[in-house]
Amino acid sequence: MGAKPKPRTVVIVALPGVQLLDVAGPLDVFAEANVQAGYPAYALFVAGAEPGPICSSSGVRLMPDRIVDRDFQEPIDTLLVAGCPNAVEVPADGGVIDWLRRRASRTRRFGSVCSGAFFLAAAGLLDGRRVTTHWAVADMLASKFPSVTVDKDAIYVTDGKLRTAAGVTAGLDLALALVEEDLGRDTAMRVASQLVMFFKRPGGQMQFTRKGEAVPAGRAALQELQRWVAANPSLDHSVASLATRMELSPRHFARLFRAEVGVTPATWVEEARVNAARRLLEFVNEAPKQVALHCGFADADTLRRAFNRHVGVTPAEYRKRFARITEVPARQH
């Protein structure tokens, strides 16, 4: 019987305010992979910025195994940065950023979970790369770091040696994908079975967004128009009809809308109609044809295509996962 390979060193960087599941989720996947593989395929470490407990966003404290820029002499196979709910507002420790910049280049692969992408971006490690992060901060990441291409729907993204995951539980999906890379499909499937998780999660993360409705923007008159559209999704909302309501020419209206709202009128109307469809699918037990009619779509196929574009799954799949319809029990006689 041949000797088992040396464990791959996996380091998860956890900074103050870290989301606990961004750390614990991937660690549990790798730990279960050790069990399913029958040998220690991974050596797991949590790294902190300084000695002492790391206070997570939930208040639970983590004790780091190692301190960045101090205790790592051995090679790191996989380096991941966990996210923090306040990662967007709080500047990262300069020493941590410098360490990430140096060590990432010497790893086999590196990446982030959730808003941990902001720390990698601050280190310049995402420049020219395609990445993902939590849907709620994806636009902010793209705006703050314009050289980064952000896929706001992906559960996880692979770009060369870089791996990035969407929000929170997507860290488990990413870790499972890394296990499949290293130990093969069969082992990864056993891990997924043991942890009661999807081997490949259906759809992207946009199905989990809770936008409620397309947010009005621009001058007061345009915002009033947008609120009217959102409240009446089934009506005719062509550029010509909306321009008439604003008492503008269609060309002037379209130009003004795009300049102040940031998208074309047609794009905004479609998003408003999809959001209306989401609410009906969650709360009303109607056929897709009726949902399409109430939300201004020509037919169920047009609804399905638009829904898939914006949400990443079909209306039927969305209803199956998110419906809150309560069946009324039959009356006893």
Solvent accessible surface area in square Angstrom, and as a share of the most:
residue,aa,sasa,rsa
1,M,222,0.99
2,G,65,0.62
3,A,104,0.81
4,K,106,0.45
5,P,78,0.49
6,K,172,0.73
7,P,51,0.32
8,R,62,0.23
9,T,18,0.10
10,V,0,0.00
11,V,0,0.00
12,I,0,0.00
13,V,0,0.00
14,A,0,0.00
15,L,9,0.05
16,P,90,0.56
17,G,17,0.16
18,V,0,0.00
19,Q,53,0.24
20,L,51,0.25
21,L,72,0.36
22,D,0,0.00
23,V,2,0.01
24,A,40,0.31
25,G,3,0.02
26,P,0,0.00
27,L,35,0.17
28,D,81,0.42
29,V,0,0.00
30,F,0,0.00
31,A,41,0.32
32,E,25,0.11
33,A,0,0.00
34,N,30,0.16
35,V,104,0.60
36,Q,44,0.20
37,A,28,0.22
38,G,63,0.61
39,Y,40,0.15
40,P,83,0.52
41,A,1,0.01
42,Y,5,0.02
43,A,32,0.25
44,L,51,0.25
45,F,40,0.17
46,V,14,0.08
47,A,0,0.00
48,G,0,0.00
49,A,30,0.23
50,E,117,0.52
51,P,81,0.51
52,G,29,0.28
53,P,72,0.45
54,I,10,0.05
55,C,52,0.31
56,S,5,0.03
57,S,59,0.38
58,S,79,0.51
59,G,46,0.44
60,V,79,0.46
61,R,154,0.56
62,L,38,0.19
63,M,131,0.58
64,P,16,0.10
65,D,83,0.43
66,R,56,0.20
67,I,15,0.08
68,V,9,0.05
69,D,85,0.44
70,R,143,0.52
71,D,56,0.29
72,F,13,0.05
73,Q,156,0.69
74,E,57,0.26
75,P,105,0.66
76,I,4,0.02
77,D,25,0.13
78,T,0,0.00
79,L,1,0.01
80,L,2,0.01
81,V,0,0.00
82,A,0,0.00
83,G,1,0.01
84,C,4,0.02
85,P,81,0.51
86,N,59,0.30
87,A,6,0.05
88,V,25,0.14
89,E,129,0.58
90,V,77,0.44
91,P,118,0.74
92,A,29,0.23
93,D,80,0.42
94,G,49,0.47
95,G,38,0.37
96,V,2,0.01
97,I,16,0.08
98,D,63,0.32
99,W,4,0.02
100,L,0,0.00
101,R,104,0.38
102,R,109,0.40
103,R,13,0.05
104,A,0,0.00
105,S,81,0.52
106,R,153,0.56
107,T,8,0.05
108,R,116,0.42
109,R,2,0.01
110,F,7,0.03
111,G,0,0.00
112,S,0,0.00
113,V,1,0.00
114,C,11,0.06
115,S,6,0.04
116,G,0,0.00
117,A,0,0.00
118,F,7,0.03
119,F,11,0.05
120,L,1,0.00
121,A,4,0.03
122,A,49,0.38
123,A,5,0.04
124,G,36,0.35
125,L,30,0.15
126,L,0,0.00
127,D,80,0.41
128,G,68,0.66
129,R,60,0.22
130,R,109,0.40
131,V,0,0.00
132,T,0,0.00
133,T,0,0.00
134,H,45,0.20
135,W,63,0.22
136,A,61,0.47
137,V,27,0.16
138,A,1,0.01
139,D,90,0.47
140,M,94,0.42
141,L,0,0.00
142,A,37,0.29
143,S,90,0.58
144,K,115,0.49
145,F,36,0.15
146,P,114,0.72
147,S,60,0.39
148,V,8,0.04
149,T,83,0.48
150,V,30,0.17
151,D,40,0.21
152,K,70,0.30
153,D,45,0.23
154,A,17,0.13
155,I,20,0.10
156,Y,65,0.25
157,V,3,0.02
158,T,73,0.42
159,D,39,0.20
160,G,57,0.54
161,K,58,0.25
162,L,1,0.00
163,R,25,0.09
164,T,0,0.00
165,A,0,0.00
166,A,1,0.01
167,G,14,0.13
168,V,36,0.20
169,T,64,0.37
170,A,3,0.03
171,G,1,0.01
172,L,36,0.18
173,D,12,0.06
174,L,1,0.01
175,A,1,0.00
176,L,3,0.01
177,A,15,0.12
178,L,0,0.00
179,V,0,0.00
180,E,43,0.19
181,E,87,0.39
182,D,25,0.13
183,L,35,0.18
184,G,30,0.29
185,R,131,0.48
186,D,99,0.51
187,T,13,0.07
188,A,0,0.00
189,M,85,0.38
190,R,108,0.39
191,V,0,0.00
192,A,3,0.02
193,S,84,0.54
194,Q,110,0.49
195,L,56,0.28
196,V,139,0.80
197,M,40,0.18
198,F,124,0.52
199,F,40,0.17
200,K,108,0.46
201,R,60,0.22
202,P,48,0.30
203,G,36,0.34
204,G,8,0.08
205,Q,8,0.04
206,M,18,0.08
207,Q,1,0.00
208,F,76,0.32
209,T,1,0.01
210,R,120,0.44
211,K,95,0.40
212,G,46,0.44
213,E,77,0.34
214,A,3,0.02
215,V,115,0.66
216,P,29,0.18
217,A,34,0.26
218,G,29,0.28
219,R,126,0.46
220,A,81,0.62
221,A,48,0.37
222,L,0,0.00
223,Q,55,0.24
224,E,117,0.52
225,L,6,0.03
226,Q,1,0.00
227,R,126,0.46
228,W,64,0.22
229,V,2,0.01
230,A,14,0.11
231,A,77,0.60
232,N,47,0.24
233,P,20,0.12
234,S,59,0.38
235,L,84,0.42
236,D,96,0.50
237,H,12,0.05
238,S,51,0.33
239,V,50,0.29
240,A,57,0.44
241,S,36,0.23
242,L,3,0.01
243,A,0,0.00
244,T,101,0.59
245,R,129,0.47
246,M,35,0.16
247,E,156,0.70
248,L,52,0.26
249,S,61,0.39
250,P,70,0.44
251,R,194,0.71
252,H,80,0.36
253,F,0,0.00
254,A,32,0.25
255,R,140,0.51
256,L,24,0.12
257,F,3,0.01
258,R,144,0.52
259,A,83,0.64
260,E,55,0.25
261,V,26,0.15
262,G,53,0.51
263,V,52,0.30
264,T,44,0.25
265,P,6,0.04
266,A,68,0.53
267,T,61,0.35
268,W,10,0.03
269,V,7,0.04
270,E,42,0.19
271,E,44,0.20
272,A,3,0.02
273,R,38,0.14
274,V,3,0.02
275,N,8,0.04
276,A,9,0.07
277,A,0,0.00
278,R,18,0.07
279,R,94,0.34
280,L,39,0.19
281,L,2,0.01
282,E,3,0.01
283,F,109,0.45
284,V,53,0.31
285,N,103,0.53
286,E,48,0.22
287,A,55,0.42
288,P,62,0.39
289,K,143,0.61
290,Q,71,0.32
291,V,0,0.00
292,A,0,0.00
293,L,115,0.57
294,H,80,0.36
295,C,1,0.00
296,G,23,0.22
297,F,17,0.07
298,A,96,0.74
299,D,68,0.35
300,A,35,0.27
301,D,76,0.39
302,T,42,0.25
303,L,1,0.00
304,R,102,0.37
305,R,124,0.45
306,A,1,0.01
307,F,0,0.00
308,N,71,0.37
309,R,155,0.57
310,H,50,0.23
311,V,1,0.01
312,G,26,0.25
313,V,3,0.02
314,T,37,0.22
315,P,8,0.05
316,A,69,0.53
317,E,65,0.29
318,Y,0,0.00
319,R,45,0.17
320,K,171,0.73
321,R,89,0.32
322,F,44,0.18
323,A,44,0.34
324,R,130,0.48
325,I,53,0.27
326,T,115,0.67
327,E,130,0.58
328,V,134,0.77
329,P,116,0.73
330,A,87,0.68
331,R,207,0.75
332,Q,161,0.71
333,H,220,0.98
